[in-house]
Amino acid sequence: MVVPEKDAGSDGPATIVDCVSLIMGIHNLKSISPNSTLSELGLDSLTVVEVKQSLEREFGIFLMPKEIRSLTFARLNEMAEKGKEELASQALSVDDGPSEELQLLLSVIGDEASSAQPVVCLPAAGGWVDVEDEMKAGPFLFMLPGIDGTASVLEPLAKNLKYQTMCLQLNYRDIGETIQDMVQSLLSKLVVS
């Protein structure tokens, strides 16, 4: 068994070129032609597997064994430069606003002012409708958001319903410890409203 030499104190190769040259045992890249394929430079099937796993693990590059055999150090240099450019462009890109995840979180949390209201009128399919007229004219729907949500979570659903909808929501200060506490808190707010 032959144990490959490893540089003491190094955490791993810094670039794709360093990674592949270390695996192949090439210490001086100037001694080889940059346009020679890795197969021409002595890449065998076991080394292909090692290169494949290292590229996946260290750099997130997924290649087929056939592609690895046809790689050249010139192409590896191009890949390394392209990776640097992508990282630089990602760092310089301007943030266009909150991400989808943050927007979803904000829609679930709602804003502080609306989350303190015990009863919130939600827009119906035809837009906002006077609650008094709607109660006289037809169906009326009460909605309850989840314990961790507010009325804003239910707005998209309410817009697709043919009912005037009202959302009953708990203020985070009035949650209580049991369901009865929650109901009592909502009822006391409804009676006052």
N, C-alpha and C positions, 0 to 999 in steps of 0.2 A: 504494500500500500504506500502511495506517495501522498504526503500532505502538502497541499499548495501553500506557497508563501503568502502571508497576509501582512499588510503594513500595520505595524504596531501603533496603537493610538488613533487609528482612523475609524470613524463611525460608519463609513461606507463611501462608495464612489460619489464624487460631486457631480459628474455629468454622465450622460449616456455613453459617451466615448470612453471615459475612464472605466466605467462599469464593464463594458464589453472587452476592452483591452486587458483589464485585470483578469477576467475570466479566461481569456485566450492566452494569457501569459506573454503578451506583447508589451515590452517595457519602453520601447522607443518607437513611436508612430512614424518617425521620419525614415525609419529603415524599411517601411513597406509602402506599396503603392496605395494611395487613398481610394482608388477605383477598383481594387481587387475585392471580389466578393469574400465573405467570411468563409465560405466553403473552400475557396482557392487558398485561403490562409491557414487551412488545417482544421476547420470546424467539424467535429464529429457529432454523432447523434446524442451522446451524453452531454456534450457541451451545448448543443442546441437547447436541450431541456433546461440547463442551468442559466443560459442567456435569457430564455423565455421567462423563467420564473423571476429572475432578477429584474428584468425590465417591467414586469407586471407589479412586483412588490415595491420596487424603489421609485418608479416613474409613472406607473399607471398606464403603460403602453402595452397593448395586447396585440401580439403578432402570431401568425401561424408559423410552424416550423419551416415551411417552404419559403416564407417571406424572410425569416431570419437567415436562412442559408444564402439568400441573394442580396443581403444587406452589404453595403460597403461603408468604410469609415467616412467617406465623403457624405454619404446619405445620413449617417449617424450625426455628423456635424451639423447638417441641415436641420435635422430633427431637434438637436439641442438648441440651435439658434431660434427655431420656430417656437420652442417651449419658452425661451426667455422672453421673446416678443409677446407671446400670449399672456404671460405673467405680468409684464409691464403694462400691456393694454388693459388688463383687468384692474390693475392698481390705479391707472389713470382714468378709468371710466367714471363718468359722472353718475351719481345716483339719481334716478328718475323719480324717486318717491319710495314709499314703503313697499316692501316685497309682498307677494301674495299671502305668505304666511302671516306677516304682520297685519295686513289688511283684514284677514280672517279673524285674527285675535282681537283686533280693535272692534270688529263688528259683534263679536261675542261679548266683549266687555262693555261696549257702549261708552257714552261719555258720562261724566260724573253727574251733570245736571239732570239728564233724562233717567239715569238709573235710580235717582232718589224719589221719582214720582211713583206712587203706588198704582195708578191707572194711566195707561198711555193709549191714545187712539191711534190705530194703525191705518195706513191708506188702503182703501178697498180697490177693486178692479177698476171702478170708474173714477178713482181719485178720492179725495176727502169728502165725506158725507156728514151732514149734521146728525149727531147721535140721536137727538130728540126725534127728528123726522124719521130716521131709519128705524127706531124702536117702534114707532107707530105703524110704519109701512111694512115691515117684514122681518126676516130672520136677523138675529143679532148673535154674534159669536164672541165668547170670552176665551182667550188663549193664555196659557201659562208657560213661560220659558223654563228651561232647565234651571236647576239650583245655581248653576254657575253662569247663567246667561241673563240677558236683558231683553227688552222688547225689540230692540234693533235687530236681533237675530231672526225674529219672525216676520219682519217687514216684507222680504221677498215672497214668502208664502201668502201673506195677507193680500198682496197686490194681485194675486191670481185667484182669489176667492170672490164669490158674488155676495158676500156678507159684509156688513160693517163689523169690524173686529176691534176689540178692546183687549189690551194685554194687562194682566195683573202681575206685577212684579214686586219682589221683595227688595227692600233696601238692605244692603249688606250689614248694616248695624242692627236690623230688626229680625234676623233670621231665627233666632231662638235655638232650642235644642231638640224639639220634637216637631212633628207635623202639626200637632194641635197648636203649638206656639206660633208656627208660621201662619196657619189659618186665622188665628186670633189677631195677629198683627195686620194681615190683609183686611179682615173684616172691620177692624177699628179704623183703618185708613179710608175704607170705602164709605163708612157711615159718616165720617168727617167730611169727605169729598162730597 
